[in-house]
Amino acid sequence: MKNLFQSIIDDKGIVILDGAMATELESRGADLNHALWSAKLLKEDPQLIQQVHYDYLLAGADVITTASYQASFDGFAKYGYTKQQAIEFMQLSVALAFKAREESMKILPRKIKPLVAISVGPYGASLADGSEYRGNYGISVEELKSFHRERLKILIETGADIIACETIPCIDEANALKELLEESQNVQAWISFSCKDEMHICSGEKFADAIQSISQSKQIIAVGVNCTAPQYIESLIKIAVATTDKLILVYPNKGEAWDAKNKCWLPTADHHSHFIDDAKKWYAAGSKIIGGCCRTTPDDIKQLQDL
């Protein structure tokens, strides 16, 4: 099975991921103060989701990631949606990305077609209580597999290019996803962890141990970090490079801190706007797949073409 990213790296030396979905939707007027977060707009304003995908593609992204991060059967059920409606919302998240890709290629033809990645958020995202930044779920690997299994199957059946298992806070959840992916032999995926410092994932476990736990998987073609403060990324890349021979991907936050009580982003001492300067360091450290997470924009992604 040929690594989907390798042909892009061979052609241009880097794979450019997209940037934030939810915070970009908010910057365009969407109210996402809701447990379903960006998945809320799959019902209310799917065209806005498609427009964000389209703008990232025109900014040069080689990969766009669907608005399915917070889409789960449990999450939709809490708001009165049936199981069939939940399935249709999940399928729609992929269809919107496909349509954006189709439309963008009329304007910006590519030698290599951009990839559509299915966003699979962690179990904690469905709880909408910040658990994905702690990883202290208190449930077993088998229970995590039960949570992910059906929606992963539905999303794989859409025919998207790759699975993005993102913001994973603990090794148990990474192993649960790894085992589920092994049930679908022809699927390629990445797993990216959320980290709390330059050495540890959000659960407190060592990042090196987290990478090691999934490194033998044939389905997982890249590993890395997302939704993490940019000042930790260079160190985490070096740890990953020393631990695995898989491709390393990073898409950190812009550098601000999330105030959960007041539901807003706050500047930090480390926050600055020189995204491209950091990205050059990440590339030099060994990451060849780079994008952005919360608060990054199409303008940030456009800068990555200068790497």
KAHUDA-V726002 format. One line per field, one symbol per residue. phi: phi as a letter, one per 20 degrees, with the letter a starting at -180 (. if undefined). burial: # if it has 16 or more other ideal C-beta (glycine too) atoms within 10 Angstrom, else .. A space follows every 50 residues. Layout:
phi: ???
burial: ???
This chain:
phi: .ffffffffffcnbdeeedfeffffffdofedfbfelffgffeebfffgf ffggfffffofecddfedgeebffffffdnefffffgfffffgfgffgff fgffffecfcfdfgeddefdffgfffelcnffdcmefmcegffffffegf ffffffffnffbddeclfebfgfffffgfffffcfeedbccceecdbecc fffnfffgfffgfdfefffeebcrcblcfffeffffffffffdbdffdcb beffpedeeffelbecfcfefbdegfffgffffffpedccbcdgmfcgff fgfffef
burial: ...##..#...#.#############...#.#..########...#.### #######################.##....#....#############.# #.##.........#############....#####.#...#..##.##.. ##.###.#.######################.....##########.#.# ###.#.##.##.##..#.################.##.##..##.##### ######........#.....#...#..###.##.#.############.# ####..#
